[in-house]
Amino acid sequence: MRCPVCSHENTKVIDSRQTDDMTSIRRRRECESCGARFTTFERIELSPLMVIKKDNTREQFDRDKLLDGLMKSCEKRPISFKEVEKCVDNVEKKLRNKNTNEVSSTEIGEVVMEELMQLDQVAYVRFASVYREFTDINQLMDALKHLEKGEQGE
């Protein structure tokens, strides 16, 4: 493993443990040259999940792209990075549980909205406004009514 500080190729593992969700291993490493410490994660590599976009093009599912989008929706909200990562984990798990190698961007959006509805109402509305491409206040009001119904149904 190459050191992110000095690019030296020799590092040693000083601590290794499973993550809370038991899906990866977290390793603390130390560079043998400069002494810098950093964390790496080891995950099982699953078969690629392909996303069918609205224009019928396909691209590989990008967990980081989803994380970035959720971070924007949760910006300036009292939501920790760990909670957003857990949301991304849940979305990816639900998509992979569909037992198919292809999933539409629409399906991804719906799963994300389900997760955000549970996590934070403002983040949900922010995401929905972009995902649903609201063009007027009535569409926003419909989303708010849906959110209110979801809350009452719990």
C-alpha positions as CSV (number, residue, x, y, z in Angstrom):
1,M,0.0,0.0,0.0
2,R,1.5,3.3,-1.1
3,C,1.6,6.1,1.5
4,P,-0.7,9.1,0.6
5,V,1.8,11.6,2.1
6,C,5.2,10.6,0.7
7,S,4.3,7.8,-1.8
8,H,6.6,5.3,-0.2
9,E,5.6,1.8,-1.0
10,N,6.1,0.1,2.4
11,T,3.5,0.6,5.0
12,K,2.5,-1.6,8.0
13,V,-0.9,-2.4,9.4
14,I,-1.1,-1.3,13.0
15,D,-4.8,-2.1,13.7
16,S,-7.4,-4.1,11.8
17,R,-11.0,-4.5,12.6
18,Q,-14.4,-5.2,10.9
19,T,-16.7,-2.3,10.3
20,D,-20.0,-2.1,12.3
21,D,-22.0,-3.5,9.4
22,M,-19.5,-6.4,9.0
23,T,-19.2,-5.7,5.2
24,S,-15.6,-4.5,5.2
25,I,-12.4,-4.4,7.2
26,R,-10.9,-1.1,8.4
27,R,-7.1,-1.1,8.6
28,R,-5.0,1.6,10.3
29,R,-1.6,1.8,8.5
30,E,1.6,3.5,9.2
31,C,4.2,4.5,6.6
32,E,7.6,3.0,7.3
33,S,9.3,6.0,5.8
34,C,7.6,9.1,7.1
35,G,5.5,7.7,9.9
36,A,2.2,9.1,8.5
37,R,-0.9,7.2,9.6
38,F,-3.9,6.6,7.4
39,T,-6.9,4.3,7.1
40,T,-7.8,1.9,4.3
41,F,-10.9,-0.2,3.9
42,E,-11.1,-3.7,2.3
43,R,-14.4,-4.8,0.8
44,I,-15.6,-7.7,-1.1
45,E,-15.7,-7.0,-4.8
46,L,-19.1,-7.8,-6.1
47,S,-20.1,-8.1,-9.7
48,P,-20.6,-4.7,-11.3
49,L,-24.0,-3.1,-11.0
50,M,-25.0,-1.3,-14.2
51,V,-27.3,1.7,-14.2
52,I,-29.7,2.2,-17.0
53,K,-30.0,6.0,-17.4
54,K,-33.1,7.9,-18.7
55,D,-31.6,8.1,-22.2
56,N,-31.0,4.3,-22.1
57,T,-27.2,4.6,-21.9
58,R,-25.5,2.4,-19.3
59,E,-22.8,3.2,-16.8
60,Q,-21.4,1.3,-13.8
61,F,-23.0,2.1,-10.5
62,D,-20.8,4.7,-8.7
63,R,-21.1,4.6,-5.0
64,D,-19.1,7.9,-4.7
65,K,-21.4,9.7,-7.1
66,L,-24.4,8.6,-4.9
67,L,-22.5,9.7,-1.8
68,D,-21.8,13.1,-3.3
69,G,-25.5,13.6,-4.3
70,L,-26.6,12.7,-0.8
71,M,-24.0,15.0,0.8
72,K,-25.5,17.9,-1.3
73,S,-29.0,17.1,-0.1
74,C,-27.9,16.9,3.5
75,E,-25.7,20.0,3.4
76,K,-26.1,22.3,6.4
77,R,-28.3,19.7,8.1
78,P,-27.6,18.0,11.5
79,I,-26.6,14.8,9.8
80,S,-23.3,13.1,10.3
81,F,-21.1,11.8,7.5
82,K,-21.5,8.3,9.1
83,E,-25.3,8.6,8.7
84,V,-25.0,9.5,5.1
85,E,-22.6,6.6,4.5
86,K,-25.1,4.3,6.1
87,C,-27.8,5.6,3.8
88,V,-25.6,4.9,0.8
89,D,-24.9,1.4,2.2
90,N,-28.6,0.8,2.6
91,V,-29.4,2.0,-1.0
92,E,-26.6,-0.2,-2.4
93,K,-27.8,-3.2,-0.4
94,K,-31.4,-2.8,-1.6
95,L,-30.3,-2.5,-5.2
96,R,-28.0,-5.6,-5.0
97,N,-30.8,-7.5,-3.3
98,K,-32.8,-7.2,-6.5
99,N,-30.6,-10.0,-7.8
100,T,-30.0,-8.3,-11.2
101,N,-26.9,-6.7,-12.7
102,E,-28.9,-3.8,-14.1
103,V,-31.0,-1.2,-12.4
104,S,-32.6,1.9,-13.7
105,S,-31.7,5.3,-12.5
106,T,-35.4,5.7,-11.6
107,E,-35.3,2.7,-9.3
108,I,-32.2,4.2,-7.6
109,G,-33.9,7.5,-7.1
110,E,-36.9,5.9,-5.5
111,V,-34.8,3.9,-3.1
112,V,-32.8,7.0,-2.2
113,M,-36.0,8.9,-1.5
114,E,-37.2,6.1,0.8
115,E,-34.0,6.2,2.7
116,L,-34.0,10.1,2.9
117,M,-37.6,10.1,4.1
118,Q,-36.4,8.2,7.1
119,L,-33.2,10.2,7.6
120,D,-34.2,13.8,7.2
121,Q,-37.3,15.6,5.8
122,V,-35.4,18.6,4.5
123,A,-32.8,16.4,2.7
124,Y,-35.7,14.4,1.3
125,V,-37.4,17.5,-0.2
126,R,-34.0,18.8,-1.5
127,F,-33.3,15.5,-3.2
128,A,-36.9,15.2,-4.5
129,S,-36.8,18.7,-6.0
130,V,-33.8,17.8,-8.2
131,Y,-34.7,14.2,-8.8
132,R,-38.3,14.9,-9.8
133,E,-37.2,18.1,-11.6
134,F,-39.9,20.3,-10.0
135,T,-41.0,23.1,-12.3
136,D,-43.5,24.9,-10.0
137,I,-44.6,25.2,-6.4
138,N,-47.5,22.7,-6.9
139,Q,-45.0,19.9,-7.5
140,L,-43.2,20.8,-4.3
141,M,-46.4,20.9,-2.4
142,D,-47.3,17.4,-3.6
143,A,-43.9,16.2,-2.4
144,L,-44.6,17.8,1.0
145,K,-48.0,16.1,1.2
146,H,-46.4,12.8,0.4
147,L,-43.9,13.3,3.1
148,E,-46.6,14.2,5.6
149,K,-48.6,11.0,4.6
150,G,-45.4,8.9,5.1
151,E,-45.0,10.3,8.6
152,Q,-48.6,9.7,9.5
153,G,-48.4,6.1,8.2
154,E,-45.6,5.2,10.6
